[in-house]
Amino acid sequence: LKELLNGYRVEYAKELLSSGRCALSDLPRRCGFASKSAFYSAFNRMVGVSPLLYQSRERRRRQMPAAN
């Protein structure tokens, strides 16, 4: 149950990171994690990269022109 709940929390964090609607420092609390370390651990385990790297990749992806 804990992993399922953390999965939903991480997906919400990914949405917030992709949209730029939340500062990285506010993510753990906003997504329902009790601590920053628990958030970073769950995010890295489920996504394979840190939240900061995920955010950087998403920003670059959004800035790339669409291929015709």
mmCIF file of the N, C-alpha and C atoms, coordinates in Angstrom:
data_MODEL
# 
_entry.id   MODEL 
# 
loop_
_atom_site.group_PDB 
_atom_site.id 
_atom_site.type_symbol 
_atom_site.label_atom_id 
_atom_site.label_alt_id 
_atom_site.label_comp_id 
_atom_site.label_asym_id 
_atom_site.label_entity_id 
_atom_site.label_seq_id 
_atom_site.pdbx_PDB_ins_code 
_atom_site.Cartn_x 
_atom_site.Cartn_y 
_atom_site.Cartn_z 
_atom_site.occupancy 
_atom_site.B_iso_or_equiv 
_atom_site.pdbx_formal_charge 
_atom_site.auth_seq_id 
_atom_site.auth_comp_id 
_atom_site.auth_asym_id 
_atom_site.auth_atom_id 
_atom_site.pdbx_PDB_model_num 
ATOM 1   N N  . LEU A 1 1  ? 0.828  -1.196 0.000   1.00 0.00 ? 1  LEU A N  1 
ATOM 2   C CA . LEU A 1 1  ? 0.000  0.000  0.000   1.00 0.00 ? 1  LEU A CA 1 
ATOM 3   C C  . LEU A 1 1  ? 0.873  1.260  0.000   1.00 0.00 ? 1  LEU A C  1 
ATOM 4   N N  . LYS A 1 2  ? 1.951  1.208  0.774   1.00 0.00 ? 2  LYS A N  1 
ATOM 5   C CA . LYS A 1 2  ? 2.847  2.357  0.853   1.00 0.00 ? 2  LYS A CA 1 
ATOM 6   C C  . LYS A 1 2  ? 3.447  2.680  -0.523  1.00 0.00 ? 2  LYS A C  1 
ATOM 7   N N  . GLU A 1 3  ? 3.874  1.662  -1.252  1.00 0.00 ? 3  GLU A N  1 
ATOM 8   C CA . GLU A 1 3  ? 4.463  1.887  -2.579  1.00 0.00 ? 3  GLU A CA 1 
ATOM 9   C C  . GLU A 1 3  ? 3.428  2.444  -3.558  1.00 0.00 ? 3  GLU A C  1 
ATOM 10  N N  . LEU A 1 4  ? 2.209  1.959  -3.472  1.00 0.00 ? 4  LEU A N  1 
ATOM 11  C CA . LEU A 1 4  ? 1.143  2.465  -4.340  1.00 0.00 ? 4  LEU A CA 1 
ATOM 12  C C  . LEU A 1 4  ? 0.895  3.950  -4.069  1.00 0.00 ? 4  LEU A C  1 
ATOM 13  N N  . LEU A 1 5  ? 0.778  4.293  -2.808  1.00 0.00 ? 5  LEU A N  1 
ATOM 14  C CA . LEU A 1 5  ? 0.557  5.690  -2.423  1.00 0.00 ? 5  LEU A CA 1 
ATOM 15  C C  . LEU A 1 5  ? 1.726  6.564  -2.857  1.00 0.00 ? 5  LEU A C  1 
ATOM 16  N N  . ASN A 1 6  ? 2.954  6.084  -2.636  1.00 0.00 ? 6  ASN A N  1 
ATOM 17  C CA . ASN A 1 6  ? 4.123  6.852  -3.053  1.00 0.00 ? 6  ASN A CA 1 
ATOM 18  C C  . ASN A 1 6  ? 4.164  7.002  -4.573  1.00 0.00 ? 6  ASN A C  1 
ATOM 19  N N  . GLY A 1 7  ? 3.687  5.999  -5.289  1.00 0.00 ? 7  GLY A N  1 
ATOM 20  C CA . GLY A 1 7  ? 3.613  6.086  -6.740  1.00 0.00 ? 7  GLY A CA 1 
ATOM 21  C C  . GLY A 1 7  ? 2.714  7.233  -7.184  1.00 0.00 ? 7  GLY A C  1 
ATOM 22  N N  . TYR A 1 8  ? 1.567  7.357  -6.548  1.00 0.00 ? 8  TYR A N  1 
ATOM 23  C CA . TYR A 1 8  ? 0.659  8.468  -6.858  1.00 0.00 ? 8  TYR A CA 1 
ATOM 24  C C  . TYR A 1 8  ? 1.300  9.807  -6.500  1.00 0.00 ? 8  TYR A C  1 
ATOM 25  N N  . ARG A 1 9  ? 1.986  9.851  -5.380  1.00 0.00 ? 9  ARG A N  1 
ATOM 26  C CA . ARG A 1 9  ? 2.645  11.084 -4.956  1.00 0.00 ? 9  ARG A CA 1 
ATOM 27  C C  . ARG A 1 9  ? 3.740  11.492 -5.945  1.00 0.00 ? 9  ARG A C  1 
ATOM 28  N N  . VAL A 1 10 ? 4.514  10.518 -6.398  1.00 0.00 ? 10 VAL A N  1 
ATOM 29  C CA . VAL A 1 10 ? 5.588  10.809 -7.354  1.00 0.00 ? 10 VAL A CA 1 
ATOM 30  C C  . VAL A 1 10 ? 5.006  11.263 -8.685  1.00 0.00 ? 10 VAL A C  1 
ATOM 31  N N  . GLU A 1 11 ? 3.915  10.647 -9.133  1.00 0.00 ? 11 GLU A N  1 
ATOM 32  C CA . GLU A 1 11 ? 3.276  11.088 -10.380 1.00 0.00 ? 11 GLU A CA 1 
ATOM 33  C C  . GLU A 1 11 ? 2.792  12.529 -10.259 1.00 0.00 ? 11 GLU A C  1 
ATOM 34  N N  . TYR A 1 12 ? 2.253  12.878 -9.108  1.00 0.00 ? 12 TYR A N  1 
ATOM 35  C CA . TYR A 1 12 ? 1.821  14.259 -8.879  1.00 0.00 ? 12 TYR A CA 1 
ATOM 36  C C  . TYR A 1 12 ? 3.028  15.198 -8.883  1.00 0.00 ? 12 TYR A C  1 
ATOM 37  N N  . ALA A 1 13 ? 4.114  14.764 -8.282  1.00 0.00 ? 13 ALA A N  1 
ATOM 38  C CA . ALA A 1 13 ? 5.338  15.569 -8.276  1.00 0.00 ? 13 ALA A CA 1 
ATOM 39  C C  . ALA A 1 13 ? 5.841  15.781 -9.697  1.00 0.00 ? 13 ALA A C  1 
ATOM 40  N N  . LYS A 1 14 ? 5.784  14.760 -10.525 1.00 0.00 ? 14 LYS A N  1 
ATOM 41  C CA . LYS A 1 14 ? 6.205  14.889 -11.920 1.00 0.00 ? 14 LYS A CA 1 
ATOM 42  C C  . LYS A 1 14 ? 5.338  15.910 -12.654 1.00 0.00 ? 14 LYS A C  1 
ATOM 43  N N  . GLU A 1 15 ? 4.047  15.893 -12.404 1.00 0.00 ? 15 GLU A N  1 
ATOM 44  C CA . GLU A 1 15 ? 3.154  16.882 -13.022 1.00 0.00 ? 15 GLU A CA 1 
ATOM 45  C C  . GLU A 1 15 ? 3.531  18.298 -12.595 1.00 0.00 ? 15 GLU A C  1 
ATOM 46  N N  . LEU A 1 16 ? 3.779  18.469 -11.309 1.00 0.00 ? 16 LEU A N  1 
ATOM 47  C CA . LEU A 1 16 ? 4.138  19.795 -10.800 1.00 0.00 ? 16 LEU A CA 1 
ATOM 48  C C  . LEU A 1 16 ? 5.472  20.250 -11.366 1.00 0.00 ? 16 LEU A C  1 
ATOM 49  N N  . LEU A 1 17 ? 6.443  19.343 -11.453 1.00 0.00 ? 17 LEU A N  1 
ATOM 50  C CA . LEU A 1 17 ? 7.745  19.687 -12.004 1.00 0.00 ? 17 LEU A CA 1 
ATOM 51  C C  . LEU A 1 17 ? 7.638  20.042 -13.484 1.00 0.00 ? 17 LEU A C  1 
ATOM 52  N N  . SER A 1 18 ? 6.856  19.290 -14.212 1.00 0.00 ? 18 SER A N  1 
ATOM 53  C CA . SER A 1 18 ? 6.706  19.525 -15.651 1.00 0.00 ? 18 SER A CA 1 
ATOM 54  C C  . SER A 1 18 ? 6.034  20.859 -15.939 1.00 0.00 ? 18 SER A C  1 
ATOM 55  N N  . SER A 1 19 ? 5.073  21.214 -15.122 1.00 0.00 ? 19 SER A N  1 
ATOM 56  C CA . SER A 1 19 ? 4.323  22.443 -15.358 1.00 0.00 ? 19 SER A CA 1 
ATOM 57  C C  . SER A 1 19 ? 4.998  23.680 -14.774 1.00 0.00 ? 19 SER A C  1 
ATOM 58  N N  . GLY A 1 20 ? 5.954  23.465 -13.870 1.00 0.00 ? 20 GLY A N  1 
ATOM 59  C CA . GLY A 1 20 ? 6.615  24.596 -13.229 1.00 0.00 ? 20 GLY A CA 1 
ATOM 60  C C  . GLY A 1 20 ? 5.758  25.283 -12.191 1.00 0.00 ? 20 GLY A C  1 
ATOM 61  N N  . ARG A 1 21 ? 4.710  24.604 -11.715 1.00 0.00 ? 21 ARG A N  1 
ATOM 62  C CA . ARG A 1 21 ? 3.780  25.214 -10.757 1.00 0.00 ? 21 ARG A CA 1 
ATOM 63  C C  . ARG A 1 21 ? 4.235  25.138 -9.307  1.00 0.00 ? 21 ARG A C  1 
ATOM 64  N N  . CYS A 1 22 ? 5.375  24.512 -9.064  1.00 0.00 ? 22 CYS A N  1 
ATOM 65  C CA . CYS A 1 22 ? 5.799  24.333 -7.675  1.00 0.00 ? 22 CYS A CA 1 
ATOM 66  C C  . CYS A 1 22 ? 7.322  24.359 -7.601  1.00 0.00 ? 22 CYS A C  1 
ATOM 67  N N  . ALA A 1 23 ? 7.840  25.038 -6.610  1.00 0.00 ? 23 ALA A N  1 
ATOM 68  C CA . ALA A 1 23 ? 9.288  25.066 -6.402  1.00 0.00 ? 23 ALA A CA 1 
ATOM 69  C C  . ALA A 1 23 ? 9.758  23.699 -5.920  1.00 0.00 ? 23 ALA A C  1 
ATOM 70  N N  . LEU A 1 24 ? 10.943 23.335 -6.319  1.00 0.00 ? 24 LEU A N  1 
ATOM 71  C CA . LEU A 1 24 ? 11.505 22.041 -5.952  1.00 0.00 ? 24 LEU A CA 1 
ATOM 72  C C  . LEU A 1 24 ? 11.536 21.864 -4.429  1.00 0.00 ? 24 LEU A C  1 
ATOM 73  N N  . SER A 1 25 ? 11.828 22.919 -3.713  1.00 0.00 ? 25 SER A N  1 
ATOM 74  C CA . SER A 1 25 ? 11.911 22.832 -2.251  1.00 0.00 ? 25 SER A CA 1 
ATOM 75  C C  . SER A 1 25 ? 10.560 22.568 -1.593  1.00 0.00 ? 25 SER A C  1 
ATOM 76  N N  . ASP A 1 26 ? 9.457  22.897 -2.269  1.00 0.00 ? 26 ASP A N  1 
ATOM 77  C CA . ASP A 1 26 ? 8.123  22.696 -1.702  1.00 0.00 ? 26 ASP A CA 1 
ATOM 78  C C  . ASP A 1 26 ? 7.508  21.346 -2.058  1.00 0.00 ? 26 ASP A C  1 
ATOM 79  N N  . LEU A 1 27 ? 8.122  20.629 -3.006  1.00 0.00 ? 27 LEU A N  1 
ATOM 80  C CA . LEU A 1 27 ? 7.524  19.384 -3.504  1.00 0.00 ? 27 LEU A CA 1 
ATOM 81  C C  . LEU A 1 27 ? 7.267  18.323 -2.447  1.00 0.00 ? 27 LEU A C  1 
ATOM 82  N N  . PRO A 1 28 ? 8.235  17.986 -1.595  1.00 0.00 ? 28 PRO A N  1 
ATOM 83  C CA . PRO A 1 28 ? 7.965  16.900 -0.635  1.00 0.00 ? 28 PRO A CA 1 
ATOM 84  C C  . PRO A 1 28 ? 6.703  17.139 0.190   1.00 0.00 ? 28 PRO A C  1 
ATOM 85  N N  . ARG A 1 29 ? 6.587  18.321 0.739   1.00 0.00 ? 29 ARG A N  1 
ATOM 86  C CA . ARG A 1 29 ? 5.420  18.639 1.574   1.00 0.00 ? 29 ARG A CA 1 
ATOM 87  C C  . ARG A 1 29 ? 4.142  18.660 0.745   1.00 0.00 ? 29 ARG A C  1 
ATOM 88  N N  . ARG A 1 30 ? 4.199  19.275 -0.411  1.00 0.00 ? 30 ARG A N  1 
ATOM 89  C CA . ARG A 1 30 ? 3.009  19.417 -1.250  1.00 0.00 ? 30 ARG A CA 1 
ATOM 90  C C  . ARG A 1 30 ? 2.505  18.074 -1.779  1.00 0.00 ? 30 ARG A C  1 
ATOM 91  N N  . CYS A 1 31 ? 3.423  17.127 -1.938  1.00 0.00 ? 31 CYS A N  1 
ATOM 92  C CA . CYS A 1 31 ? 3.050  15.810 -2.456  1.00 0.00 ? 31 CYS A CA 1 
ATOM 93  C C  . CYS A 1 31 ? 2.756  14.804 -1.354  1.00 0.00 ? 31 CYS A C  1 
ATOM 94  N N  . GLY A 1 32 ? 2.850  15.216 -0.113  1.00 0.00 ? 32 GLY A N  1 
ATOM 95  C CA . GLY A 1 32 ? 2.443  14.355 0.989   1.00 0.00 ? 32 GLY A CA 1 
ATOM 96  C C  . GLY A 1 32 ? 3.532  13.521 1.627   1.00 0.00 ? 32 GLY A C  1 
ATOM 97  N N  . PHE A 1 33 ? 4.790  13.824 1.344   1.00 0.00 ? 33 PHE A N  1 
ATOM 98  C CA . PHE A 1 33 ? 5.883  13.081 1.967   1.00 0.00 ? 33 PHE A CA 1 
ATOM 99  C C  . PHE A 1 33 ? 6.223  13.704 3.310   1.00 0.00 ? 33 PHE A C  1 
ATOM 100 N N  . ALA A 1 34 ? 6.593  12.860 4.261   1.00 0.00 ? 34 ALA A N  1 
ATOM 101 C CA . ALA A 1 34 ? 6.902  13.338 5.603   1.00 0.00 ? 34 ALA A CA 1 
ATOM 102 C C  . ALA A 1 34 ? 8.265  14.028 5.663   1.00 0.00 ? 34 ALA A C  1 
ATOM 103 N N  . SER A 1 35 ? 9.171  13.667 4.755   1.00 0.00 ? 35 SER A N  1 
ATOM 104 C CA . SER A 1 35 ? 10.497 14.267 4.778   1.00 0.00 ? 35 SER A CA 1 
ATOM 105 C C  . SER A 1 35 ? 11.043 14.408 3.362   1.00 0.00 ? 35 SER A C  1 
ATOM 106 N N  . LYS A 1 36 ? 12.003 15.283 3.247   1.00 0.00 ? 36 LYS A N  1 
ATOM 107 C CA . LYS A 1 36 ? 12.660 15.508 1.960   1.00 0.00 ? 36 LYS A CA 1 
ATOM 108 C C  . LYS A 1 36 ? 13.398 14.243 1.517   1.00 0.00 ? 36 LYS A C  1 
ATOM 109 N N  . SER A 1 37 ? 14.059 13.569 2.451   1.00 0.00 ? 37 SER A N  1 
ATOM 110 C CA . SER A 1 37 ? 14.818 12.369 2.093   1.00 0.00 ? 37 SER A CA 1 
ATOM 111 C C  . SER A 1 37 ? 13.908 11.245 1.612   1.00 0.00 ? 37 SER A C  1 
ATOM 112 N N  . ALA A 1 38 ? 12.750 11.089 2.215   1.00 0.00 ? 38 ALA A N  1 
ATOM 113 C CA . ALA A 1 38 ? 11.799 10.060 1.767   1.00 0.00 ? 38 ALA A CA 1 
ATOM 114 C C  . ALA A 1 38 ? 11.299 10.376 0.365   1.00 0.00 ? 38 ALA A C  1 
ATOM 115 N N  . PHE A 1 39 ? 11.053 11.657 0.098   1.00 0.00 ? 39 PHE A N  1 
ATOM 116 C CA . PHE A 1 39 ? 10.609 12.071 -1.229  1.00 0.00 ? 39 PHE A CA 1 
ATOM 117 C C  . PHE A 1 39 ? 11.673 11.782 -2.281  1.00 0.00 ? 39 PHE A C  1 
ATOM 118 N N  . TYR A 1 40 ? 12.901 12.238 -2.034  1.00 0.00 ? 40 TYR A N  1 
ATOM 119 C CA . TYR A 1 40 ? 13.976 12.042 -2.999  1.00 0.00 ? 40 TYR A CA 1 
ATOM 120 C C  . TYR A 1 40 ? 14.243 10.560 -3.238  1.00 0.00 ? 40 TYR A C  1 
ATOM 121 N N  . SER A 1 41 ? 14.195 9.771  -2.202  1.00 0.00 ? 41 SER A N  1 
ATOM 122 C CA . SER A 1 41 ? 14.419 8.333  -2.332  1.00 0.00 ? 41 SER A CA 1 
ATOM 123 C C  . SER A 1 41 ? 13.339 7.680  -3.190  1.00 0.00 ? 41 SER A C  1 
ATOM 124 N N  . ALA A 1 42 ? 12.085 7.981  -2.909  1.00 0.00 ? 42 ALA A N  1 
ATOM 125 C CA . ALA A 1 42 ? 10.971 7.404  -3.671  1.00 0.00 ? 42 ALA A CA 1 
ATOM 126 C C  . ALA A 1 42 ? 11.000 7.888  -5.116  1.00 0.00 ? 42 ALA A C  1 
ATOM 127 N N  . PHE A 1 43 ? 11.255 9.164  -5.326  1.00 0.00 ? 43 PHE A N  1 
ATOM 128 C CA . PHE A 1 43 ? 11.273 9.717  -6.684  1.00 0.00 ? 43 PHE A CA 1 
ATOM 129 C C  . PHE A 1 43 ? 12.377 9.059  -7.503  1.00 0.00 ? 43 PHE A C  1 
ATOM 130 N N  . ASN A 1 44 ? 13.564 8.997  -6.936  1.00 0.00 ? 44 ASN A N  1 
ATOM 131 C CA . ASN A 1 44 ? 14.694 8.411  -7.646  1.00 0.00 ? 44 ASN A CA 1 
ATOM 132 C C  . ASN A 1 44 ? 14.458 6.924  -7.944  1.00 0.00 ? 44 ASN A C  1 
ATOM 133 N N  . ARG A 1 45 ? 13.889 6.207  -7.016  1.00 0.00 ? 45 ARG A N  1 
ATOM 134 C CA . ARG A 1 45 ? 13.611 4.776  -7.200  1.00 0.00 ? 45 ARG A CA 1 
ATOM 135 C C  . ARG A 1 45 ? 12.562 4.555  -8.301  1.00 0.00 ? 45 ARG A C  1 
ATOM 136 N N  . MET A 1 46 ? 11.549 5.385  -8.357  1.00 0.00 ? 46 MET A N  1 
ATOM 137 C CA . MET A 1 46 ? 10.451 5.184  -9.301  1.00 0.00 ? 46 MET A CA 1 
ATOM 138 C C  . MET A 1 46 ? 10.702 5.792  -10.679 1.00 0.00 ? 46 MET A C  1 
ATOM 139 N N  . VAL A 1 47 ? 11.449 6.883  -10.740 1.00 0.00 ? 47 VAL A N  1 
ATOM 140 C CA . VAL A 1 47 ? 11.654 7.591  -12.002 1.00 0.00 ? 47 VAL A CA 1 
ATOM 141 C C  . VAL A 1 47 ? 13.037 7.292  -12.584 1.00 0.00 ? 47 VAL A C  1 
ATOM 142 N N  . GLY A 1 48 ? 13.986 7.005  -11.717 1.00 0.00 ? 48 GLY A N  1 
ATOM 143 C CA . GLY A 1 48 ? 15.328 6.678  -12.179 1.00 0.00 ? 48 GLY A CA 1 
ATOM 144 C C  . GLY A 1 48 ? 16.275 7.858  -12.238 1.00 0.00 ? 48 GLY A C  1 
ATOM 145 N N  . VAL A 1 49 ? 15.781 9.037  -11.922 1.00 0.00 ? 49 VAL A N  1 
ATOM 146 C CA . VAL A 1 49 ? 16.604 10.250 -11.865 1.00 0.00 ? 49 VAL A CA 1 
ATOM 147 C C  . VAL A 1 49 ? 16.135 11.092 -10.681 1.00 0.00 ? 49 VAL A C  1 
ATOM 148 N N  . SER A 1 50 ? 16.947 12.057 -10.316 1.00 0.00 ? 50 SER A N  1 
ATOM 149 C CA . SER A 1 50 ? 16.565 12.954 -9.222  1.00 0.00 ? 50 SER A CA 1 
ATOM 150 C C  . SER A 1 50 ? 15.482 13.922 -9.706  1.00 0.00 ? 50 SER A C  1 
ATOM 151 N N  . PRO A 1 51 ? 14.733 14.514 -8.790  1.00 0.00 ? 51 PRO A N  1 
ATOM 152 C CA . PRO A 1 51 ? 13.723 15.506 -9.193  1.00 0.00 ? 51 PRO A CA 1 
ATOM 153 C C  . PRO A 1 51 ? 14.334 16.683 -9.964  1.00 0.00 ? 51 PRO A C  1 
ATOM 154 N N  . LEU A 1 52 ? 15.517 17.110 -9.574  1.00 0.00 ? 52 LEU A N  1 
ATOM 155 C CA . LEU A 1 52 ? 16.163 18.225 -10.257 1.00 0.00 ? 52 LEU A CA 1 
ATOM 156 C C  . LEU A 1 52 ? 16.508 17.858 -11.702 1.00 0.00 ? 52 LEU A C  1 
ATOM 157 N N  . LEU A 1 53 ? 17.061 16.677 -11.909 1.00 0.00 ? 53 LEU A N  1 
ATOM 158 C CA . LEU A 1 53 ? 17.386 16.250 -13.264 1.00 0.00 ? 53 LEU A CA 1 
ATOM 159 C C  . LEU A 1 53 ? 16.119 16.061 -14.091 1.00 0.00 ? 53 LEU A C  1 
ATOM 160 N N  . TYR A 1 54 ? 15.076 15.515 -13.491 1.00 0.00 ? 54 TYR A N  1 
ATOM 161 C CA . TYR A 1 54 ? 13.798 15.363 -14.191 1.00 0.00 ? 54 TYR A CA 1 
ATOM 162 C C  . TYR A 1 54 ? 13.269 16.722 -14.626 1.00 0.00 ? 54 TYR A C  1 
ATOM 163 N N  . GLN A 1 55 ? 13.320 17.694 -13.733 1.00 0.00 ? 55 GLN A N  1 
ATOM 164 C CA . GLN A 1 55 ? 12.843 19.040 -14.036 1.00 0.00 ? 55 GLN A CA 1 
ATOM 165 C C  . GLN A 1 55 ? 13.662 19.660 -15.174 1.00 0.00 ? 55 GLN A C  1 
ATOM 166 N N  . SER A 1 56 ? 14.964 19.497 -15.138 1.00 0.00 ? 56 SER A N  1 
ATOM 167 C CA . SER A 1 56 ? 15.822 20.042 -16.192 1.00 0.00 ? 56 SER A CA 1 
ATOM 168 C C  . SER A 1 56 ? 15.498 19.412 -17.536 1.00 0.00 ? 56 SER A C  1 
ATOM 169 N N  . ARG A 1 57 ? 15.321 18.112 -17.567 1.00 0.00 ? 57 ARG A N  1 
ATOM 170 C CA . ARG A 1 57 ? 14.986 17.420 -18.812 1.00 0.00 ? 57 ARG A CA 1 
ATOM 171 C C  . ARG A 1 57 ? 13.635 17.867 -19.352 1.00 0.00 ? 57 ARG A C  1 
ATOM 172 N N  . GLU A 1 58 ? 12.675 18.049 -18.479 1.00 0.00 ? 58 GLU A N  1 
ATOM 173 C CA . GLU A 1 58 ? 11.348 18.487 -18.905 1.00 0.00 ? 58 GLU A CA 1 
ATOM 174 C C  . GLU A 1 58 ? 11.387 19.906 -19.472 1.00 0.00 ? 58 GLU A C  1 
ATOM 175 N N  . ARG A 1 59 ? 12.174 20.777 -18.858 1.00 0.00 ? 59 ARG A N  1 
ATOM 176 C CA . ARG A 1 59 ? 12.302 22.146 -19.373 1.00 0.00 ? 59 ARG A CA 1 
ATOM 177 C C  . ARG A 1 59 ? 12.911 22.139 -20.764 1.00 0.00 ? 59 ARG A C  1 
ATOM 178 N N  . ARG A 1 60 ? 13.968 21.347 -20.945 1.00 0.00 ? 60 ARG A N  1 
ATOM 179 C CA . ARG A 1 60 ? 14.603 21.259 -22.269 1.00 0.00 ? 60 ARG A CA 1 
ATOM 180 C C  . ARG A 1 60 ? 13.637 20.679 -23.289 1.00 0.00 ? 60 ARG A C  1 
ATOM 181 N N  . ARG A 1 61 ? 12.894 19.671 -22.886 1.00 0.00 ? 61 ARG A N  1 
ATOM 182 C CA . ARG A 1 61 ? 11.937 19.026 -23.793 1.00 0.00 ? 61 ARG A CA 1 
ATOM 183 C C  . ARG A 1 61 ? 10.860 20.024 -24.233 1.00 0.00 ? 61 ARG A C  1 
ATOM 184 N N  . ARG A 1 62 ? 10.366 20.839 -23.317 1.00 0.00 ? 62 ARG A N  1 
ATOM 185 C CA . ARG A 1 62 ? 9.335  21.823 -23.653 1.00 0.00 ? 62 ARG A CA 1 
ATOM 186 C C  . ARG A 1 62 ? 9.868  22.924 -24.548 1.00 0.00 ? 62 ARG A C  1 
ATOM 187 N N  . GLN A 1 63 ? 11.155 23.238 -24.433 1.00 0.00 ? 63 GLN A N  1 
ATOM 188 C CA . GLN A 1 63 ? 11.733 24.326 -25.217 1.00 0.00 ? 63 GLN A CA 1 
ATOM 189 C C  . GLN A 1 63 ? 12.130 23.900 -26.618 1.00 0.00 ? 63 GLN A C  1 
ATOM 190 N N  . MET A 1 64 ? 12.197 22.600 -26.860 1.00 0.00 ? 64 MET A N  1 
ATOM 191 C CA . MET A 1 64 ? 12.596 22.116 -28.183 1.00 0.00 ? 64 MET A CA 1 
ATOM 192 C C  . MET A 1 64 ? 11.464 22.375 -29.177 1.00 0.00 ? 64 MET A C  1 
ATOM 193 N N  . PRO A 1 65 ? 11.823 22.865 -30.365 1.00 0.00 ? 65 PRO A N  1 
ATOM 194 C CA . PRO A 1 65 ? 10.770 23.074 -31.383 1.00 0.00 ? 65 PRO A CA 1 
ATOM 195 C C  . PRO A 1 65 ? 10.234 21.738 -31.856 1.00 0.00 ? 65 PRO A C  1 
ATOM 196 N N  . ALA A 1 66 ? 8.985  21.726 -32.186 1.00 0.00 ? 66 ALA A N  1 
ATOM 197 C CA . ALA A 1 66 ? 8.333  20.496 -32.657 1.00 0.00 ? 66 ALA A CA 1 
ATOM 198 C C  . ALA A 1 66 ? 8.892  20.112 -34.014 1.00 0.00 ? 66 ALA A C  1 
ATOM 199 N N  . ALA A 1 67 ? 9.143  18.821 -34.191 1.00 0.00 ? 67 ALA A N  1 
ATOM 200 C CA . ALA A 1 67 ? 9.670  18.334 -35.465 1.00 0.00 ? 67 ALA A CA 1 
ATOM 201 C C  . ALA A 1 67 ? 8.520  18.256 -36.481 1.00 0.00 ? 67 ALA A C  1 
ATOM 202 N N  . ASN A 1 68 ? 8.771  18.672 -37.676 1.00 0.00 ? 68 ASN A N  1 
ATOM 203 C CA . ASN A 1 68 ? 7.747  18.634 -38.736 1.00 0.00 ? 68 ASN A CA 1 
ATOM 204 C C  . ASN A 1 68 ? 7.829  17.372 -39.526 1.00 0.00 ? 68 ASN A C  1 
# 
